[in-house]
């Protein structure tokens, strides 16, 4: 709705003034003043429309305590659509053409917003296992929809109620439990299977005939799972502040042997105990607080917690809970509890429904980051409008003469 309203109220704004603009250009009047006057009134209209929509729709739908978040998300979407509509309005010389272009713009923004189907089901040629496909990253609706969904799940009054003096909330405790259980049940299981595969490949290699220490030696047999073990053990030690695996450099085809494998197994046992401890402690703290405040929490849960939303952001019916991709294990469940890995200064792309994102090495809440990113895109759209980038591109293609 916000996307449609934002586009339709701006699509003819500049087109209607083309004669005035021609005269003002002749008189060398300020183009910036003209554009800012249009943008100012559109911002005001979009803000009012979004406000009216929220104060009517949220009570009807029974959404409590999220008025500001909904207004910001819808207004940001509408404002971005305003700027896109102004670009369209300035680029075409026919109202019919303009209103043909509008649905062409709206449809991909709706389809690739993430609301209609999960991104991980897209064709692998255009999709990614561990992050949102690049084509969807270009859609402002993908950012504002994710911002709203994540915020409604983790920032509602029930999820952010503090349970103890350490300021642990229901969401944070569930996050610790989810993280520990996933690693214990799925990741460690996959790593043990990878270790067994590596040992089996080692023993089946006829070149391993023994060494001066009485242990088999490897002369270059290529193992299929050692890189996976090396990557995952390094990632786990970094994520959980556990000392690095001492024999990490021995997880190579020429150094791997049963002694190294035994060390890996003991290292995984250590993680298994750690995850059990984390999960049990978090569950105990959650259950204790709930039992002490059952009546109050039950009322908050009924008023603010959305179980359908829980299904969307945790994917409980996903058949494959863990995936192998580029010698890494990718979590394919509970995305709302999975923090992204800081992969670089400008690496902010993550899986869908991530609770936070990294930019310039700083961790930022998803709602804040996504809204700021869409607002930044409106600045880029203003620059394309000011310099008539879309109009000049359309004119260039219309002037091309193709040889038969």
MILODO-702958 format. One record per residue (C-alpha): residue in three letters; x, y, z. Coordinates in steps of 0.02 Angstrom, whole numbers, plus 32768, in hexadecimal, padded with zeros to 4 digits. Layout:
% residues N
AlaXYZ
...
This chain:
% residues 404
Unk800080008000
Unk808A807A802F
Unk80E880517F90
Unk804F80697F23
Unk8019810C7F74
Unk80C981527F6F
Unk80D981307EB5
Unk802D816A7E80
Unk802F82137ED9
Unk80D882407E8D
Unk80CF81F27DE0
Unk8086828D7D8A
Unk80CF83187DF5
Unk815B834A7D7E
Unk810383107CDF
Unk8076838D7CFF
Unk80F3841B7D12
Unk815A83FB7C75
Unk812784A37C26
Unk814F85007CC6
Unk81F684A77CD2
Unk822084D77C1F
Unk8200858E7C47
Unk826185867CEA
Unk82F485347C93
Unk82F285C17C13
Unk82F486417CA1
Unk837F85E37CFC
Unk831685CA7D98
Unk834E85517E1F
Unk8326849C7DF6
Unk8353846C7EA9
Unk82CD84DE7EF2
Unk824A84957E7E
Unk827783E17EA9
Unk828184017F65
Unk81D684547F62
Unk818F83B67F10
Unk81E983447F8A
Unk81B183A88022
Unk80F883997FFA
Unk810A82E17FCD
Unk816282BD8072
Unk80D4831180CF
Unk804D82B38070
Unk80A6820B8083
Unk80BE8229813D
Unk8005824E8155
Unk7FCE81BA80EA
Unk803F81428149
Unk8002818781EF
Unk7F4B817381C0
Unk7F6A80C4817F
Unk7FC0808D8220
Unk7F4380D7829B
Unk7EB58081823F
Unk7F067FDB820E
Unk7F6A7FAE82AB
Unk7ED57FB08324
Unk7E6C7F4D82A8
Unk7EF67ECA8295
Unk7F167EC78351
Unk7FCA7F048342
Unk7FF97F5A83E5
Unk80897FCA8413
Unk80DA7FD08366
Unk808E80718322
Unk813180D0830E
Unk818D803E82BD
Unk80FF80218243
Unk80F380D98219
Unk81AF80E981FB
Unk81B3804D818C
Unk811C807F8125
Unk815081368117
Unk8200810680E2
Unk81B98092805B
Unk814181198020
Unk81C781A0801D
Unk823B81327FB7
Unk81A981117F40
Unk818D81CE7F35
Unk823F81E77EF7
Unk822F81587E7D
Unk818B81A07E3E
Unk81DB824B7E23
Unk826481F97DBC
Unk81DF81A47D51
Unk817B82457D44
Unk821382A57D07
Unk824582207C87
Unk81AB82017C1C
Unk814182747BB1
Unk809D82157BBE
Unk802981F67C51
Unk7FF881507C05
Unk80AE81197C01
Unk80C5814E7CB5
Unk803280E67CF3
Unk806F80517C8E
Unk811A805F7CE1
Unk80D480657D92
Unk80987FAF7D9B
Unk81397F787D46
Unk81957FC67DD9
Unk811D7F8C7E60
Unk81147ED47E31
Unk81CD7EA67E49
Unk81D17F0C7EEA
Unk81407EA67F2C
Unk81807DFE7EEE
Unk82327E1A7F2C
Unk82057E697FD3
Unk82157DC3802D
Unk815E7DBD805F
Unk81207D497FD5
Unk81A07CBC7FDB
Unk82487C95802F
Unk82E27CD07FD3
Unk833F7C2C7FF0
Unk82C27BD57F7B
Unk82F97C3E7EE7
Unk83607BF37E5B
Unk84157BE47E96
Unk844E7C447DFB
Unk84037CE47E41
Unk83EF7CB57EF8
Unk84647C987F8A
Unk845D7C1C8018
Unk84AB7C8C809B
Unk84667D37806B
Unk83DB7D928011
Unk83EC7D8A7F52
Unk843D7E237F05
Unk83A47E477E97
Unk83367E557F33
Unk83B37EC87F8A
Unk83857F4E7F09
Unk82CF7F517F43
Unk82A77FCF7FCE
Unk82147F628002
Unk828C7ED5802E
Unk82E07F4680AF
Unk82457F9580FC
Unk81E67EF18103
Unk82777E9A815B
Unk828A7F2F81D1
Unk81D37F268202
Unk81CD7E688217
Unk826C7E5F827F
Unk823A7EF382EA
Unk818C7EB2830C
Unk81D27E0B8344
Unk82607E4483B3
Unk822B7EF383EA
Unk81797ED48423
Unk81537EEC84DC
Unk81537E328503
Unk81F67E0784AB
Unk825B7E9984F3
Unk82227E8885A9
Unk82BE7E788614
Unk82C67DD78678
Unk835A7DFC86EB
Unk83DB7E7C8720
Unk84487E4A868B
Unk83BE7E92861D
Unk839B7DEC85CB
Unk82F47DF08571
Unk82847D658531
Unk82CD7D818484
Unk83827D7C84BF
Unk83677CDE8525
Unk830F7C888494
Unk839F7CBF8425
Unk841F7C6E8498
Unk83B97BCE84A0
Unk83A17BC983E3
Unk84597BE883C2
Unk84947B63843C
Unk84157AE08405
Unk84387AFA834C
Unk84F37AE78365
Unk84DF7A5083D5
Unk845C79F3836F
Unk848C7A2082BC
Unk85387A7282AA
Unk859A79FC831B
Unk8541796782CD
Unk857679A0821F
Unk862879BE8258
Unk8634791082A6
Unk85F678C58204
Unk8678792C81A6
Unk86FE78EC821D
Unk86C678388201
Unk86CA78538145
Unk877B78998150
Unk87B6780681B8
Unk8765778C8140
Unk87B977E080AB
Unk885E77DE8108
Unk88547724812C
Unk881E76FA807B
Unk88B777518031
Unk893776CC8001
Unk89C5774B800F
Unk89B2774F80CC
Unk8A2476C080FA
Unk8A6F76FE819D
Unk8AEC777C81DE
Unk8B85777E824C
Unk8B1377A282E0
Unk8AA8770B82BD
Unk8A1C77758278
Unk89DD777781C5
Unk8A1D7808815E
Unk89C2786480D3
Unk8A1B78908032
Unk899A78FE7FE2
Unk88F478A17FDE
Unk886C79267FC6
Unk87EC79238053
Unk873E79648031
Unk8711799F80E0
Unk87B079E4812F
Unk87937A9480EF
Unk86E57A908139
Unk87297A5981E2
Unk87AF7ADF81DF
Unk87367B6A81B2
Unk86B17B388230
Unk87267B1C82C3
Unk87757BC582A6
Unk86CB7C19829B
Unk86887BC48338
Unk871F7BF183A3
Unk870E7CA7836D
Unk86527CAE838A
Unk86547C618439
Unk86FA7CA4847C
Unk87437BF6848B
Unk88007BDE8473
Unk882E7BB283C0
Unk88427AFC8391
Unk88FB7AD983AB
Unk890C7A6A8312
Unk88AA7AD8829A
Unk89407ADE8224
Unk89447A20821F
Unk88997A1781CB
Unk88EB7A078121
Unk88FF796F80AF
Unk89B9795D80D2
Unk89AD796C8191
Unk8907791D81C0
Unk891278798220
Unk88B3781A82A8
Unk8908787C8334
Unk88C9792082EA
Unk881E78D182D3
Unk881A789F838A
Unk8844795283BB
Unk87B77993834E
Unk873E791A83A0
Unk87707953844F
Unk87617A098418
Unk86B079E883DA
Unk868879938480
Unk86BC7A3484D5
Unk86437A98846A
Unk85B97A198487
Unk85C77A328544
Unk85D17AEF852F
Unk85317AF684C6
Unk84D57A858540
Unk85087AF885CF
Unk84D27B968572
Unk842A7B4C853E
Unk84017B0685E9
Unk84327BA58645
Unk83CC7C1585D1
Unk83357BA085DB
Unk833E7B9F8699
Unk83437C5E86A2
Unk82B17C6D8628
Unk82477BEA867F
Unk826B7C2F872D
Unk82357CDF86FD
Unk819C7C9E86A1
Unk81647C378736
Unk817B7CCD87AB
Unk81187D428739
Unk80A57CCC86DB
Unk80067D3586E0
Unk80597DD786A7
Unk80BD7D80861E
Unk80267D2085DF
Unk7FC77DC385C7
Unk805B7E15856E
Unk806D7D7B8501
Unk7FB67D7E84CE
Unk7FBE7E3984A8
Unk80667E498451
Unk80AC7DA28417
Unk80807D658368
Unk80927CA9834C
Unk80787CB58292
Unk81097D2F828C
Unk816E7CB282F2
Unk81547C318267
Unk818F7CAD81E3
Unk82317CE08239
Unk82647C368280
Unk82357BC381ED
Unk82077B2F825D
Unk81C87AC681CB
Unk82677AD98164
Unk82A07A298136
Unk83597A508126
Unk83907AA881C4
Unk84467AB58191
Unk84957AC880E5
Unk85447AB180A1
Unk85827B438037
Unk86357B6F8004
Unk867F7AFF808C
Unk86167B548112
Unk857C7B1C8170
Unk84EB7B93815A
Unk845F7B9C81DA
Unk83B77B8C8183
Unk83437B9F8217
Unk83227C24829D
Unk83687CB38232
Unk83207D3182AE
Unk83997CF08333
Unk84327CE682C2
Unk84A87D7A82C8
Unk850C7D958227
Unk85C87D838221
Unk862D7E22820B
Unk867C7DFF8162
Unk86C37EA88134
Unk86BB7F65813D
Unk862B7F7680C2
Unk85E57EC580CB
Unk85337EE18108
Unk84D87E5C80A3
Unk848F7DD38110
Unk840A7D4C8115
Unk83557D86811B
Unk830C7DB181C6
Unk83B87DCA8213
Unk83A47E2682BB
Unk84387E988297
Unk84B47ECA8211
Unk85687F038208
Unk85A37F9F81AD
Unk864F7FF081C2
Unk86717F6A8245
Unk85E17FA882B2
Unk854D7F3B82E2
Unk84A67F9282C3
Unk83F57F5B82E7
Unk839C7F218249
Unk830B7F9C8257
Unk837E80328266
Unk83F57FF781DF
Unk836E7FCC8160
Unk830F806E8176
Unk83AF80D58165
Unk83E0807480CA
Unk833980978074
Unk8346814F80A3
Unk83F481508057
Unk83AC81067FB8
Unk833181987FB0
Unk83C6820D7FAD
Unk840D81AC7F19
Unk836481B67EC4
Unk836482727EDF
Unk840E827E7E89
Unk83CE82197DF5
Unk8338828D7DF0
Unk839F832B7DF8
Unk841582F47D6F
Unk838682A47D0B
Unk83E181FE7CFF
Unk834681967CD9
Unk830382157C5D
Unk83A7821E7BFF
Unk83B181607BFC
Unk830081527BB6
Unk832981D87B35
Unk83C8817D7B04
Unk836C80DB7AE1
Unk82E181347A84
Unk836281867A11
Unk83BC80E579E7
Unk83A880A87934
Unk83BB7FED7927
Unk83F37FA57882
Unk83897F1A7839
